[in-house]
C-alpha cells in the first residue's frame, strides 16, 4: 500500500508547492508595500514636524520694524513654505487624516494673520507672535 | 458676454498682501471690494491669470477675497463668474487653494 501512497503524497505536495510559493510571494509583496507606505508616511510626518519647528524658530526671530510691502510679503511667504502652504498636496492627501489636513489649513491662516499683524504694526505686538507660535505648538502636539 | 482676461500681476500686484487693508497694501479686502465686486455687479465672467506673481496669494488673502465673495453671491454664481487660469503650475496650485478656502468660508458661514 505505502508504495502507492507515497508517490501520491509527493504529487500533492508538488502540485501545492507552486501555489504556496505564489501565496507567499503575494503576501511578501503586500507586506513590503505596507512597510514602504508606513515608512513614507513616517518620513513625510517627520519632515512636516521639522518644517513646523523651523517656522516656529523663524517667527521667534522676527523683528518689529518698518517693513516695505514686498519685503514683508516675501518674509511671510518663506514662513508659509515651512507650513507646506500650496505644497506637497498629494502627500498631504495621502499621509494626513482629514482632520490633520483641515487643522493644517486653519493653522496656515492663523499664523499668516498673526505674523501679518505683528509685521504690520510698528510696535509689533508680541502677543500675535506668541499666538502664532502656540498655534504651531498645538498642531505639533496633535500630529 | 466673453470671459474677460485679468492679469493679476500686471493689473493688481506681484506681491498680494494680507487679509485687511489696515494690515497691508494690496490686501484681500481691497481686491474683493475694488476688483471682484465689479465683475459680479457687471455679471462679467473673468479668468484670472496669476503667472508673474512674486509671492503667493496667501491663505488669508484668498479667504478674505474669494471666500467672502463666494459667501455673498453663492457658490454657483461664484463658479460661473470666477475662474483661475490653471494652465501653469502656479495657476493650478492657486486654483486648488482658492477652491479650498472658498469651501471653508462657505462652511464657516453656514456654521458647520
Interface residues (C-beta under 8 A of the other chain):
Chain A: X69 X70 X72 X73 X74 X76 X77 X80 X85 X86 X89 X105 X108 X109 X112 X113 X116 X117 X120
Chain B: X15 X16 X17 X18 X19 X22 X23 X24 X25 X26 X54 X55 X56 X58 X59 X60 X63 X93 X94 X96 X97 X100 X104
